[in-house]
């Protein structure tokens, strides 16, 4: 509210609200000796006064700056979290050229600041001092947020703060702008997506509209779910990174809205419901209580004697008796018929092959279901092609499947019987 101050008498001020309401305005008289005053007479001190009225005030959003309030002490009852003193240095800004601040993470006496295109850390309750030789020392200071120091590397968290997760001294997040999954630790920023999955993330991160990241305390891995049109078969892809092997160990079938760990248990939200993982030891290959079975797959490349063209005649594996060879395709695009763990008489339209157990290993012949030997030579119709076993090529990509729900299964090794091609 604005106020009008006018001089009516020699040393009397009239203070009244503006605008005045007829009949309701209460005038207040203030004597001021400085208008007409004598020696040693009373006077009104200047004191604080408003010198500017801003009629167009509005909210200002500083996307690259931090501000902190007064202290809070639960023991003494002091609560100044709503006090922002303009007379103190309570703000700290980072370079706006690196985009907005998307995530803050306090760690010991440092504050990690993740912008769209840069990651930095600020000293808390201390500041950096530099020696004449350029060395850096730290000293206690009055500033709550001290000097901002950037990490090496042109990386940020883009616009996906939901991808952030941490475990101990390691922080994980996604940089969609650069197609990378990153780990921040004491040795700086490491691009963990480069561990065998660099091209995959460069192709899929750009299509993601949501990147949900979490730490799975049960399996000890960072789990990231890329969600958006054009990602995977169902517009999402969930993967796990294991620090033990320094690589991406598995794709997962579940699609979490958000996930977290608590007391070594792993939880995720799906359709506004909270689910605990690894809690049901009698219902595997199933997520979020649906009736659908999600088979487990292991896909690998068999490439013994890599310098020779060979015929893959047979396959064998060690493990549980419930594994099925879903497919086997060579580099010459020659494929084999599916090999079941048991013959289902209701199946039709396919050649029924089954693994046979011998000396605790499971064996089966690889039957070529194509009519070509890979060089364009016709071997006959489909029926004649079955009489000749083996797949020709430098290597073959094998996909093993297991749909067991009532128990854990294992797969130790898979190998082939091969002969060099003539």
Buried (B, 14 or more C-beta within 10 A) or exposed (E): EEEEEEEEEEBEBBEBBEEEEEEEEEEEEEBBBEEEBEEEEEEEEEEEEEEEEEEEEEEEEEEBEBEBBBEEEEEEEEEEEEEEEEEEEBEBEBEEEBBBBBBEBEEEEBBBBBBBBBBBBBBBEBBBEEEEEEEEEEEEBEBBBBBBEBBEBEBBBBBBBBBBBBBEEBBBBBBBBBBBBBBBEEEEBBBBBEBEBBEBBEEBBEBBEBBBBBBBBEBBBBBBBBBBEEBBEEBBBBBBBBBEEEEBEBEBBBBBBBBBBEEEBBBBBBEEEEBEBEEEEEEBBBBBEEEEEBBBEBEEEBBEEEEEBBBBBBBBBBBBEBBBBBBBBBBBEBBBBBBBBEEEEEEEEEEEBEBEEEEEBBBBBBBBBBBBBBEEEEBEEEEEBBEEBBBBBBBBBBBBBBBBBEEEBEBEEBEBBBEEBE
